[in-house]
Amino acid sequence: MSSQIDNKISLGQFFTPDSICQYMVSLFQLNTFSEIRLLDPGAGTGNLSCAFMEFLSQQKNLPSSVYANCYEIDSEIVPQLKNNLFFAEKLLDGLSVHFESNIIEGDFIETTVHSLSDHLGLFKNGLMRYTHCIINPPYKKISSNSYHAYLLREIGLETPNYYSAFVAIAVLLLESGGEIVAILPRSFCNGVYFTRFRKFFLENMSLRHIHVFESRKNIFDNNVLQENIILHAVKRKDTPMPVTLSFSRDASFQEYAEQKVAFSEVIHPDDKACYIHIPVRKTDAVISQKIKTFRQTLDDLGISVCTGPVVDFRLVDFITTKGECPLIYPRHFENGRIKWPKYHHKKTDRIFYHSETKKWLMANQ
Ligand SMILES: C[S@@+](CC[C@H](N)C(=O)[O-])C[C@H]1O[C@@H](n2cnc3c(N)ncnc32)[C@H](O)[C@@H]1O
């Protein structure tokens, strides 16, 4: 049983809840193509493809045919995927839409890299161009000397995580005007590791919508604290269009709100690293405007920064009012200085010096 669980974790197997599936598919424009070719890479049990078919079946203008290609590496869940696709097909019964689904049981990266290389004349497989891609990819680091990293380099992609690799391949496989809706960790929006991926994505895709969840918990039922975003983009090189930014507290989509902002609010025009800003609230936009006025980098100022090494929820037993070392949080910044300790606050700001904690503590200098 535990090896089964290890396998699920190593495959990054967390399934998208229904409410999120439904929200994701609602972002697609479904009337652009008369023949829909859907890509679902890392399909799991097919939640996303099934939600897509359900949404499609509710449309007034239907396409003449729908082909769905679902890639899944875990043979254990393939029977469930097959079953779910069978029921999805039933939704289109009597609607004069020709439906065909295909499960590709295997490695999405390996199979598609071979097809893409074939396009360059190296292999003899066909290359399907998709009109839509719905994706919740596996999240896991790719080590630079792995087989997958080697395959990705073959098609000119160098990217640090499976999720960005899956999305980059999907972008290559989309037809012009094709759309992608993806649920991803927010981590790719900034930081140097994902700069190439961001540039690649933004050079090929027109960003249309980004949704953020305020809560970092409870999006997937896996106790992982992680910020996730949903994004919708269209494969098109056009002048940047306004982007819809929305937020909700969590997967229940309560307290949902959205607004349209200029593309330059999301990607600052002179930012060579193409950070993706998501100013969903009015106050975010004000902060973003202030940040834009800074002209120097920390390097220019001779300042280096690291994130705090103490992950407080992992060290709860050592963070008590009796701890002898200061634990500095953003709330300790006051008028350009650090003010510690802070009394009258619900959380303590002390940590014990202990063999378990000392590797995370920093010298007082
Ligand atoms: C985060 S889960 C999402 C599943 C499903 N799309 C959903 O939204 O519920 C990612 C899926 O990708 C599959 N996967 C992981 N690595 C893969 C690979 N190299 N090729 C194909 N599928 C893979 C996992 O088994 C898992 O089912």
The ligand as a Tripos MOL2 file, in Angstrom:
@<TRIPOS>MOLECULE
LIG
   27    29     1     0     0
SMALL
NO_CHARGES

@<TRIPOS>ATOM
      1 C1         -1.4320   16.2210  -11.2320 C.3       1 LIG1
      2 S1         -2.0240   14.7150  -11.9050 S.3       1 LIG1
      3 C2         -3.4150   15.3040  -12.7500 C.3       1 LIG1
      4 C3         -4.3550   14.2660  -13.2430 C.3       1 LIG1
      5 C4         -5.5500   14.7880  -14.0320 C.3       1 LIG1
      6 N1         -5.1350   15.5480  -15.1880 N.3       1 LIG1
      7 C5         -6.4340   15.6630  -13.1690 C.2       1 LIG1
      8 O1         -6.4350   16.8550  -13.4000 O.co2     1 LIG1
      9 O2         -7.1000   15.1430  -12.2780 O.co2     1 LIG1
     10 C6         -0.8160   14.3690  -13.1420 C.3       1 LIG1
     11 C7         -0.9720   13.0550  -13.8670 C.3       1 LIG1
     12 O3          0.1370   12.9170  -14.7830 O.3       1 LIG1
     13 C8          0.5400   11.5540  -14.8200 C.3       1 LIG1
     14 N2          1.9410   11.5390  -15.2710 N.ar      1 LIG1
     15 C9          3.0620   11.7560  -14.5520 C.ar      1 LIG1
     16 N3          4.1460   11.6880  -15.3290 N.ar      1 LIG1
     17 C10         3.7050   11.4180  -16.5990 C.ar      1 LIG1
     18 C11         4.3400   11.2420  -17.8590 C.ar      1 LIG1
     19 N4          5.6700   11.3470  -17.9700 N.pl3     1 LIG1
     20 N5          3.5880   10.9850  -18.9280 N.ar      1 LIG1
     21 C12         2.2180   10.8820  -18.8230 C.ar      1 LIG1
     22 N6          1.5670   11.0370  -17.6570 N.ar      1 LIG1
     23 C13         2.2790   11.3170  -16.5620 C.ar      1 LIG1
     24 C14         0.3370   11.0800  -13.3780 C.3       1 LIG1
     25 O4          0.2170    9.6720  -13.2960 O.3       1 LIG1
     26 C15        -0.9500   11.8150  -12.9940 C.3       1 LIG1
     27 O5         -2.0730   11.0230  -13.2620 O.3       1 LIG1
@<TRIPOS>BOND
     1     1     2 1
     2     2     3 1
     3     2    10 1
     4     3     4 1
     5     4     5 1
     6     5     6 1
     7     5     7 1
     8     7     8 2
     9     7     9 1
    10    10    11 1
    11    11    12 1
    12    11    26 1
    13    12    13 1
    14    13    14 1
    15    13    24 1
    16    14    15 ar
    17    14    23 ar
    18    15    16 ar
    19    16    17 ar
    20    17    18 ar
    21    17    23 ar
    22    18    19 1
    23    18    20 ar
    24    20    21 ar
    25    21    22 ar
    26    22    23 ar
    27    24    25 1
    28    24    26 1
    29    26    27 1
@<TRIPOS>SUBSTRUCTURE
     1 LIG1         1 GROUP 0 **** ****
